[in-house]
Amino acid sequence: MSYSATHKILLQTPYEKRLLVIAETFNQLKKDAGIDEEELHFEGDPDRAYQQLFEFIEPFLFEILQKNPSRFARVLYKVDISEKLLHKKLQEYREKSYVRVVTEMIIYRAFQKVITKMISRNNHDNINF
């Protein structure tokens, strides 16, 4: 069975689509932040997924910022968080810590990348040559 045939079988219901998006967001974060496979894995509960990500990513980023600021900067660059947007969000959410704002931005950016790839993949699958 080809990838696209398998892909279409997996996307029968909105729930399955949601699970796939969440699982892909976890994978995107692993790749962008340089997280080891064993450290972060999707437990399969879509209602708790964001909290699970946040509970892992925030202390992970805090530790990197404390121990290796250049790695932290590379993560921001790889995830594609601009200094201008980061500064704007920090001004907008003054009550939140720096790492909390960055964590929210990184999770959201990974989600955006996943959705964009899925839309692109779906559009590509629907093109008839």
N, C-alpha and C positions, 0 to 999 in steps of 0.2 A: 504494500500500500504506500502511495507517495505521501510526502509531507503534507501537501495541500489537502489531500483526501483525509488524512488523519486529523489535520488542523480543523477541518470542517466538522468532523464527527465530534471533536471536543467542544465545539462552540454551538451546541444545540440549544442551550437555554441561557438566559441572562445570568443565572447563578454561576454556571460554568465559565462564562465569559469573565465574570467578576473574579473568580478564583484564578483564572489564567492571568489576568491583569495584575492581581496581587502577587502571585508567584513570580511573574516577570519583573515586577518592581523590586522585589527582594533580590533577584539576580542582578538587576541593573545597579543596585546599591552596592552589592558585593564587588562588582567590577569597578565602579567609579571610585569607591572609597578604599579599595584594596583590602577587603575583608576576607579572611580565610573562610572557605566553604563550611567548615564545621562550626564556626562561631555564630553564624546567622542562618537560620533556616525557617521557612514558613511552616507554621504548625498546622495549617489547614483551616483555621477558624477566621473567616472573613470579617466577622464582627469585632474581633480583637486584633486584627492585623496591624492597623495603624499604631495602636498602643504598643504592640510587640516591637515594631520597627523603632518607635520613638524611645522605648526603654532600652534598646540596645544601642542605637546610633548616638544618642545624646552623651552617655558616658564614654563611648568610644571616641567621639570627637573631642570631648573635654580632655581625655588622656593624651590624645595626639597633640592638641594645642599646648598642653603643659610640657610634654616631653620632646616633641619634635615639631616646632612651628613651621619649618619648611615643608614637612610632609602635609601638614594641615593646609598650607597655602596651595600645594599641588592638588589636594583633594578638591578644594574650592575651584581651582582652574579646570580640573578634569570634569567636574560636575557642571561646570559652566555657570558659576555664580559670579556675577559682575560686582565689582566694588561699589559701583554707583547704586545698583539695586540693593545690595546688602546695607549700605549706609541709609538708604531710604527706609528700608524695613526696620532698621534699628531705631530710627527717629520715630517711626510710626508706632512701634511697640516698645516704648521705653521701659515699661514695667517688666519686660522679659529679659532674661540674660542673653548675652552675646551668643553663647553656644546653643541656647534654646531656639533663637531666631535662625541661626545657621542650620540647625537640625531640621526645622520645619521647611526651610527653603530647599535643602538637599533632598528630603523625601518627596516634596512636591515636584522638584526638577526631574527626579528619577521617574516618577509617575508620568510626567509629560513626555519624556523620551519613550517610555513603553507605549503609551497611547499613539504617539506619532508613528512609531515603527509598525504597530498593529494596523493602523489606518493605511499606511503605505503598502504593507504586505497584502492587505485585503483588496486595495485598489489594483495592485499588481496581479493578484489572482483572478480578478474580474475582467482583465484586459484580454480581448480575443485578437490574436494575430492572424 
